Amino acid sequence: MTCRRRLIRFHKLFRLTLLILLVCLGWLPASAQDVAEIIQKSVEANNRDWKANSQFDNFETDRIGQGSRTYDVTILFGSPYERLVAVNGKELTGDQKAAQQKKFEQALSQRKAESPEQRSRRIAKYEADRRRDHVMLEQLTSAFNFTLQGEQQLGPYPVYVLKATPRPGYRPPNRDSRVLPGMEGTLWIDKSSFHWVKVEAHVIHAVEIEGFVAKVEPGTRFELETMPVEGDIWLPKHYLMTANAKILGLISHHSQEDDSYFNYHRHVAPELSAPENPPDHNSTQGGP
C-alpha cells in the first residue's frame, strides 16, 4: 500500500501499524482445532497475496473531505510512482494532464539513469516497510487470541467470522507493537478460498506510540475490504480509518482516511512497454 502526505509524523506510523494488523491478522493463534485449520489455510492464501502485491499496478482514489483525488500507481523500476489522473471524479485535461505526464516522464528518465547504488537505495527504502511487516508477524502470534464466532453471508461470499482479542499478559517488545494490546478486531474469511473478504478493528483503550508524543484513543477504528484480482490472488479494495488521538497529551487530532483501489493489472516493466497514455480508469470494472 502507498503512504503520502501525512500531516503529522505519528499518523504515518499509526497507519503503518494498523495496516500491518490488517495484512497479518490471519496469522493470529487459535485455540480450537477447526479455527486452527481455517487460520492455516488463510495464512497460505494471504501469503500468496502478499508476495504477489508488488507484481500489480493499480488505480487508487483517496477521498479528502468532500473531494477526491485519483492516482495511477505504477511500479517504476522497483518502487511505486503515483501519477494524478483525476480530481473529484473528473479526469485531468489540458495543461494539468500535460504537467502530470511531464512529471511521469521525468521520473522515468531519472530512474532509468540511476546508478546501481542509487536504485538499490531507493528500492531498499520501499522494501523497508514490507520487511518491518514481517517482523510484526512474530508479535501478532503472541499478542492475540483468535476465536470462531460463526458463519455468515457477506455479499456473494459465504464467510467464517473470527474475532481477535488481546492476549492477557502480552508485553510489547518494541515501539511498533505497543498498539496491539489496545486493539481488537473481527475478520470475515471466504469459506471456499480462505481469503479475507473484510476486516474491522478498533482501539479499546488508549495506546501510546512514539513515546509520549502521541496517544491513540478509543474511537479509532478501521476496516479493510479485499477482492479477487487474478486467479487466486486477492488484493485490497477499500481501506477506511478514523483516527482519534492526542498529540503531546494536549492537542486533540481527528482524521479520516478513505481509499479505494481498483483496475489491478499485471505490471509491465518500462523497458518493455512505457505507454504514452495510461488506461482509462473510468472504463475498468471495479472502480469507485
Summary of the structure (lengths in Angstrom):
residues: 288
radius of gyration: 19.8
end to end distance: 17.3
largest distance: 60.6
contacts: 856
relative contact order: 0.17
helix: 34%
strand: 40%
